[in-house]
Amino acid sequence: MPNKQGKKKIKKVCIVGASGKLGRYMVRHALDRGYEVVGVCRERSVGKLDAFKGRITVVPGPTNDPGIIKKAVAGCDGILTVLIPWRIQQYSSGTAQAVLDHAPAGARLIFSCGWHITRDGQDVYSPGFKALLKAMTWFMRFIRVAEIDDQVKACRRIFASNTQWTVVRGSSLEEGESQGLPVWSRHIGDPILKSDMTRRIDFALFMVTALEDDGLIREAPAIVGCKTPSALAFK
Ligand SMILES: NC(=O)c1ccc[n+]([C@@H]2O[C@H](COP(=O)([O-])OP(=O)(O)OC[C@H]3O[C@@H](n4cnc5c(N)ncnc54)[C@H](OP(=O)(O)O)[C@@H]3O)[C@@H](O)[C@H]2O)c1
């Protein structure tokens, strides 16, 4: 589906989860666009942002801490949030709630998640995908590594909010040079998504580009790399 370019003027953005791989790519894209950048990451991960020293402001702390988020998002026109389900601590839903509660009115809110999130139940998943997701959700919780279902809860809260949100649903990811802006569809099962692969740098590009794309407000685009066979075949 073509991206409609919108009009929202963005000057200052907050990147919540800035020290991860996706987060650091987003910092790069945001700086390339000339945005003022505030990054939030766990205290022990601040060093992972050393490459950007002097060019961004870092607010250290857990991303699900409302006080940290309130401080970090003040004055921001856009907030890019990496929703991650690690540990058994409601980290995704806590992070999403803090952003929803403290984002300045009218700010563009962009969240990341995976294809397993469905907004309207119209996504079509293969039986293998559904079985694997169910098993992984149970197993990761059992070994107390991750709460995949908490990411689902986080997204339900976002979908129900009346903010200017976009939830970007990433396919499987790989590293590598940028191939350009991914293509997207509203629903898993669309043949354009069949290749199920996106460069992580381009996932970040889609998130940052979405800040100024009003056509993506209250959408949950499922993305795939623009040079993958399915994207080339069905574009
Ligand atoms: N990986 C995939 O194949 C895939 C596929 C589809 C969608 N996605 C989505 O892409 C986004 C990022 O995925 P990614 O693979 O690229 O990961 P990533 O960017 O490397 O992000 C990992 C994040 O998790 C944080 N983290 C790690 N362990 C943690 C812990 N115990 N407690 C709290 N935070 C912790 C990291 O923070 P520190 O820097 O502080 O460690 C970092 O911000 C997520 O929204 C995910 O749902 C991923």
The ligand as a Tripos MOL2 file, in Angstrom:
@<TRIPOS>MOLECULE
LIG
   48    52     1     0     0
SMALL
NO_CHARGES

@<TRIPOS>ATOM
      1 N1         13.9550   -9.7310   16.5780 N.am      1 LIG1
      2 C1         13.0690   -9.9890   15.6470 C.2       1 LIG1
      3 O1         13.2360  -10.8650   14.7860 O.2       1 LIG1
      4 C2         11.7960   -9.1770   15.5790 C.ar      1 LIG1
      5 C3         10.8500   -9.4900   14.6090 C.ar      1 LIG1
      6 C4          9.7170   -8.7180   14.5000 C.ar      1 LIG1
      7 C5          9.5440   -7.6200   15.3240 C.ar      1 LIG1
      8 N2         10.4730   -7.3380   16.2860 N.ar      1 LIG1
      9 C6         10.2350   -6.1810   17.1520 C.3       1 LIG1
     10 O2         11.3460   -5.3170   17.0210 O.3       1 LIG1
     11 C7         11.5490   -4.6010   18.2350 C.3       1 LIG1
     12 C8         13.0060   -4.6890   18.6870 C.3       1 LIG1
     13 O3         13.5300   -5.9300   18.3970 O.3       1 LIG1
     14 P1         15.0740   -6.1920   18.1770 P.3       1 LIG1
     15 O4         15.2310   -7.6510   17.9870 O.co2     1 LIG1
     16 O5         15.6220   -5.3020   17.1280 O.co2     1 LIG1
     17 O6         15.6710   -5.8490   19.5450 O.3       1 LIG1
     18 P2         16.6260   -4.6470   19.9620 P.3       1 LIG1
     19 O7         16.4350   -3.4780   19.1070 O.co2     1 LIG1
     20 O8         17.9610   -5.1640   20.0610 O.co2     1 LIG1
     21 O9         16.0130   -4.2520   21.3450 O.3       1 LIG1
     22 C9         16.2040   -4.9760   22.4570 C.3       1 LIG1
     23 C10        15.7450   -4.0550   23.5600 C.3       1 LIG1
     24 O10        15.4230   -4.8400   24.6590 O.3       1 LIG1
     25 C11        16.0300   -4.2550   25.8080 C.3       1 LIG1
     26 N3         16.2630   -5.3000   26.7710 N.ar      1 LIG1
     27 C12        16.9860   -6.4260   26.6170 C.ar      1 LIG1
     28 N4         16.9230   -7.1710   27.7410 N.ar      1 LIG1
     29 C13        16.1320   -6.4940   28.6140 C.ar      1 LIG1
     30 C14        15.6730   -6.7320   29.9340 C.ar      1 LIG1
     31 N5         15.9960   -7.8310   30.5940 N.pl3     1 LIG1
     32 N6         14.8740   -5.8100   30.5190 N.ar      1 LIG1
     33 C15        14.5290   -4.6960   29.8510 C.ar      1 LIG1
     34 N7         14.9300   -4.4110   28.5940 N.ar      1 LIG1
     35 C16        15.7190   -5.3040   27.9890 C.ar      1 LIG1
     36 C17        17.2780   -3.6410   25.2910 C.3       1 LIG1
     37 O11        17.6960   -2.6650   26.1630 O.3       1 LIG1
     38 P3         19.2320   -2.5500   26.6050 P.3       1 LIG1
     39 O12        19.9300   -1.8630   25.4630 O.co2     1 LIG1
     40 O13        19.1320   -1.7700   27.8280 O.co2     1 LIG1
     41 O14        19.7650   -3.9600   26.8040 O.co2     1 LIG1
     42 C18        16.7910   -3.0700   23.9600 C.3       1 LIG1
     43 O15        16.1950   -1.7820   24.1310 O.3       1 LIG1
     44 C19        10.5480   -5.1680   19.2220 C.3       1 LIG1
     45 O16         9.4170   -4.3430   19.2640 O.3       1 LIG1
     46 C20        10.1710   -6.5200   18.6220 C.3       1 LIG1
     47 O17         8.8660   -6.9210   18.9940 O.3       1 LIG1
     48 C21        11.5920   -8.0880   16.4190 C.ar      1 LIG1
@<TRIPOS>BOND
     1     1     2 1
     2     2     3 2
     3     2     4 1
     4     4     5 ar
     5     4    48 ar
     6     5     6 ar
     7     6     7 ar
     8     7     8 ar
     9     8     9 1
    10     8    48 ar
    11     9    10 1
    12     9    46 1
    13    10    11 1
    14    11    12 1
    15    11    44 1
    16    12    13 1
    17    13    14 1
    18    14    15 2
    19    14    16 1
    20    14    17 1
    21    17    18 1
    22    18    19 2
    23    18    20 1
    24    18    21 1
    25    21    22 1
    26    22    23 1
    27    23    24 1
    28    23    42 1
    29    24    25 1
    30    25    26 1
    31    25    36 1
    32    26    27 ar
    33    26    35 ar
    34    27    28 ar
    35    28    29 ar
    36    29    30 ar
    37    29    35 ar
    38    30    31 1
    39    30    32 ar
    40    32    33 ar
    41    33    34 ar
    42    34    35 ar
    43    36    37 1
    44    36    42 1
    45    37    38 1
    46    38    39 2
    47    38    40 1
    48    38    41 1
    49    42    43 1
    50    44    45 1
    51    44    46 1
    52    46    47 1
@<TRIPOS>SUBSTRUCTURE
     1 LIG1         1 GROUP 0 **** ****
